[in-house]
Amino acid sequence: MSTQGVDHLTLTEGLALDWESQDGRRDQLSFAALKEFSARFAGLLVARGMQPGDVVAGMLPRTPELLITILGTWRAGAVYQPLFTALGPKAIEHRLQLAGTKLVVTDSVNLPKLDDLLVRPVTVVVAPAARAAENFDFWGEMAGQNPDFPPVMRRGEDVFMMMSTSGTTGLPKGVAVPLHALRSIYVYMRDAVDLRPEDRFWNIADPGWAYGLYYAVTGPLLIGHATTFYDGPFTPESTYRIIKRHGITNLAGAPTAFRLLIAAGPNAASGVKKQLRAVSSAGEPLNPEVIRWFAEHLEAPIHDHYGQTELGMVVNNHHGLAHEIHPGSAGFPMPGYQVAVLDEHGAKMPPNVPGMLAIDIANSPLLWFTGYWQQPTPAIADNYYRTGDTVELEPDGRISFVGRADDVITSSGYRIDPFDVESALIEHKAVVEAAVVGKPDPERTEIVKAFIVLAAGFEPSEALAEELKQYVKRRLSAHAYPREVEFTEQLPKTPSGKLQRFLLRNQERAKA
């Protein structure tokens, strides 16, 4: 954090942000201080020519300045656009051009990424001094602004966030989020996360992506609850330290992070055992082994939640609602949403038959997505938004996640869920992570191929590969085990942590 802001960030009454840096420094930001700083930042925007509805991007790590930028943008009636700090110049340029972004707030580390942009927005830099004359110094500009900036009033249909899809396939598409999406965000925090006044809340997800911005920033602050920022890389050691030091009782994140906690072993978890009241998982399906491990070694209930950048969260195993929890199930539709499982012709599928998850537009009052920003949206038709994810409807109304439509493997006439095979694989003590895809095969159409990241202490070998094949075969079926196993150091993922199976699938198709 810039030293200009330190003296102002020590108010603790009505805590809004509990922040810790990578090197162990810690500070807090109250709602009163946040109001003052957001007002000053709104004044900065107006002084630099920003109007209500203009897009302001933040490319900052998880620091108090990031929160000030987000809230100040909204106070000025402008639209906030998140830029993940690991994005490269081309990805940044695509997002800025798509949104017509007028101003970017960044730091000295990320500033060089803007050097070669064809059209460079106004740039504000969080640094002791702006690097060049065309850049404005964040705290220097803030100091000259009025601490009383009345918030600009906007309507429910006005855009207040400009998101980009995570790019699992193809170029990211723009998603304009209207203000009335706050209703859906509120219901998720209340019913699914079950955030209570006495909780200490930490969502590990980076606010550079939807789950972090929606539910690590907007959600808790919307209900007057503090959030936690850790400005450092994810490691099991740092995660357990933050949970213990900050007294975290309500935790949220992605299965990728939770699987790495498991890989660190039970001893690492012992210091926070029984401390977590509720844990929420989103981004990709939650493997049953993760649920069992959290119950045994942390004595914490971890529930799977499903959503998209376009929708927010819509199907959840709710911590705050009374319903049965089944491992492997995404849960029930959140209040305010009606879902259906459709075939390729748009007909509703009966229970236990795979189809595409769709949102009933007419009967989902909290649905806010109406189409991609300045792009056609073929996924919306016949009063349904089709998510592109393959699921099954259970007889009691639960939704079981199968995978992206392209992920489902067809082998010798069988439809094989890659998630089931991956879940079986990570139950083996040698496996930290697994990705399963269909490899083209002239006899079977496809065969199941597994890519494996091994746990510490295990080495790749033909014997281990055969052991893993038989391990899955005994747990699933004779047709659903991986006929090929490839060991790898890491799996391809989006910056938000989603597994990119399509890259592995395309790789196998190219080889064939």
Secondary structure as UniProt FT lines:
FT   HELIX           3..6
FT   TURN            7..8
FT   TURN            13..14
FT   STRAND          15..21
FT   TURN            22..23
FT   STRAND          26..30
FT   HELIX           31..47
FT   TURN            48..49
FT   TURN            52..53
FT   STRAND          55..59
FT   HELIX           64..75
FT   TURN            76..77
FT   STRAND          79..82
FT   TURN            85..86
FT   HELIX           89..99
FT   STRAND          103..107
FT   TURN            108..110
FT   HELIX           111..114
FT   TURN            115..116
FT   STRAND          122..126
FT   TURN            133..134
FT   STRAND          135..137
FT   HELIX           138..143
FT   TURN            156..157
FT   STRAND          159..164
FT   STRAND          174..178
FT   HELIX           179..181
FT   HELIX           182..187
FT   HELIX           188..192
FT   TURN            197..198
FT   STRAND          201..203
FT   TURN            207..208
FT   HELIX           210..212
FT   HELIX           213..218
FT   HELIX           219..222
FT   TURN            223..224
FT   STRAND          227..231
FT   HELIX           236..245
FT   TURN            246..247
FT   STRAND          250..253
FT   HELIX           255..263
FT   HELIX           266..269
FT   HELIX           270..272
FT   TURN            273..275
FT   STRAND          278..281
FT   HELIX           288..293
FT   HELIX           294..298
FT   STRAND          302..308
FT   TURN            309..311
FT   STRAND          312..316
FT   TURN            327..328
FT   STRAND          329..333
FT   TURN            335..336
FT   STRAND          339..342
FT   TURN            344..345
FT   TURN            351..352
FT   STRAND          355..360
FT   TURN            362..363
FT   TURN            365..366
FT   TURN            373..374
FT   TURN            378..379
FT   STRAND          380..381
FT   TURN            382..383
FT   STRAND          384..393
FT   TURN            395..396
FT   STRAND          399..404
FT   HELIX           405..407
FT   STRAND          409..411
FT   TURN            412..413
FT   STRAND          414..416
FT   HELIX           418..425
FT   TURN            426..427
FT   TURN            429..430
FT   STRAND          431..441
FT   TURN            442..444
FT   STRAND          445..454
FT   TURN            456..457
FT   HELIX           462..475
FT   STRAND          484..487
FT   TURN            495..496
FT   HELIX           501..511
//
